[in-house]
Each structure stands twice: as C-alpha cells, then as structure tokens.
Amino acid sequence: MTDGMRAPAALSFLVVLGLAAARVPPRPAVELELVYLANEGFLARAGEHELLIDAFVFEPYSGYAAVPAELRAAMLAGKPPFDGVELALTSHFHLDHFQAAAAAEFLRAHPETKFLSSPQVVDGLLAELGEDTALERIDALLPEARQAAETREKETRVELIRLPHTGGTRTASVQNLGHVLELGGARLLHVGDADALDPAVEGYDLGERALDVALVPYWWLGDAQGVARARELTGAKHLVAVHVPPAELADVKARLAALDPTILLFERAGESRKLALER
C-alpha cells in the first residue's frame, strides 16, 4: 500500500476541501461515557453507539501503560461495556497507540466491528491478519496536509484531520490522525500525538466546532499558558489529559489540579466517567 489513500469498501467518505466550520444547530442533551484503557486509548459511548480509539495496546511500551489482562479479556469477550463496539480507530502506528497483534485478536473476535486508520496502521494490521483479512471492514484513509476526510459508520460521523506528530523533523513521516467525532449527539476531539504549537492545528478551526470533549496529551497542559492555548485551540467544554506515563501520574495529577481543577484525568484502566452534556 502506498502512502496515500485506499478507497474504503464498507465506509463511504468525502474529502473535505474547505476547513471553515459550518454553523452548528442546537442539540438535545446527551450523556457521554468514557472508559479509560491505556495511554490515549478509550471506549466512548453515547446513546446506542460506541467506538474504540487507540485501544489496541496489550503490551507495555517505553514506560507507557497497556490494557491490563482482565480488561483485555472483557474487550475480547464483548462483555459490558464492550458489548456494542461499532467502530475502532487508531491515531498512528506507534506501539503505545497501536499493536497489530492486539488489533487482529480483537477483530477476529468481533466481526461486527469496522476498523479505520491511516495506511501505515492498516498495512501493519493486514500483515498481521494474513488470510483472516476482511477487507470489507478494514479501511485506510489519509487526508492531505491541511485537508480533512469524512466518513460515517451508522450514525457516527468521523472527520479525520492531518495533525503533525510532536517531534518535528524526527517524526515527520508519521501519519498522525486527529479525529473529530460525532457520536450519539456528543462531539469529541482526539488528537493523537499532535504538536500543539504546529500551525496545522490552528488551521482546522477546532475552536469553532462546538466540541464537548477534547482528549489532549498531558504535555499540552504543562503550564497555565499551555492550558489556555488548549482551551483556545479546541473550544471544548471538557478537557481530558491523556497519555500520562504511570510513573508520572501523581506529579501530573497534582500539577493539573493546581493549574485547573476542571481538567479531567483518568487514573486507572477501566475507570469510567459519564458526562452529562447540556445544551
């Protein structure tokens, strides 16, 4: 597969050339449930719809966490809250976000779940699946720089945006995807390992999207200026700090509490929070 775009089979998409946000109509109140898995991995559920993002990390990597065995078993068995996963997404191919063997194990156990990510991620997954590959439910999609691509799975809308990975030229080849998600009436942002200072982040006018929740790497929130920038960039009602190494959890928790106690931080795998999103 080339570093481009493979047309989805089961998922239809539209490449969005303009980045200006449309006027957002009023929405009814909804409840969003977030279940923390590891690093930037979550299950998100609103109404009758749920998805996974950056969930397939079953082995610890480079000081970062992995989904613990008991939670992994529940995922594979489809036990609540993993009993209705319609879609699985991955931001990029780094092993603290995606492990091909883990993704293949889950998808073999859940033929009802669609998978969507970048060509880099999908190439690794297809190599792992081998003869078990089900192309009709595994899709690769990669917007060009400063563009976006949109797809839907049932009632869930996914907008993929191209956000450079933190690290500058060292990580320039990484296909890091941001996700603007509309799930059961809730609007979420997941940025992968995006560089908050890169102009590309500003170019998507995320602050005008009426986002309910933004999941951002904890290093975006290192000081008061960083918190203010994260709020300005995303416009989200709720900020969630993610990708905290276990060894740094206590320090990060104390620092965020001092900076802004409204920032959400999940402390253990399997922890669930339900957010009432008022309109």
Secondary structure, 3 states (H helix, E strand, C coil): CCCCCCCCCCCCEEEECCCCCCCCCCCCCEEEEEEEEECCEEEEEECCEEEEECCCCCCCECCECCCCHHHHHHHHHCCCCCCCEEEEECCCCCCCCCCHHHHHHHHHHCCCCEEEECHHHHHHHHHHHHHHCCHHHEEECCCCCCCEEEEEECCEEEEEEECCECCHHHHCCCCCEEEEEEECCEEEEECCCECCCCHHHHCCCHHHCCCCEEEEEHHHHCCHHHHHHHHHHHCCCEEEEECCCHHHHHHHHHHHHHHCCCCEECCCCCCEEEEEECC
